[in-house]
């Protein structure tokens, strides 16, 4: 199972469909009311921090495509 959350939106699926995931990220990411680029403080159950893919502001979403 996979769940993606953005400000006011969610996408859940029982199997990962990369095309749908990438479309969701490109359409919904970076649309929240705050423009915060710093790392969050959530750590409960976190196994590893996410890596920066492009830069701190995520100026390029899904850059591998």
N, C-alpha and C positions, 0 to 999 in steps of 0.2 A: 504494500500500500504506500501511497505517496500523498502528501498534502502540501500545497504551496499557499502561502498567505501574503497578501499585500494589503494596503490600506483600503478597507471596505470590500475586499474581494477574496475569494478562496477558490482553489481548484483541488479536487480530490479525485483519485483514481485508484483502482485496484491493481492495475499494472501500468508501468511507465511507458507513455507514448511520447518520445522525444519531440516530435513535431508539435504536439499540443502544448507541451511544457514550454518550449521555446517561444511559441506564439503568445502564451500567457505572460511570460516574463517580458517580452518586448512591448506588449500592449498595456500591462498593468504596473510594471516596476517604476519606481521613482515618482509616484503620483501622490504621495502623502502630503499632509499639511506642513510638515517640518522638512527642512533641508539639512539633515544631519549626516555627516560622513564618518563620524567617529565610531569606533567599535562599541557595541552595546554592553550592558552589564549582566545580561542573562547568562547564568552558568549552571543552573539546576539540571543535572542529567547530561550536560554537554560533554561529549567525548573528545571533540577536537574543534578548535576555532576554524571558521571558514578562512580560506586564503583569498588574498586580493588578486583578482583576475586581470584587470586592466589598470586601474588607479583607484585612489581612495574615494573618488566621486562616481565610480562605475560609469564613466562617460561612454563606454562601448558595452552594450548588453549582448551576451552570447557571442563573444568575439571569434570563436572558433568556426563560425559559419560564414 
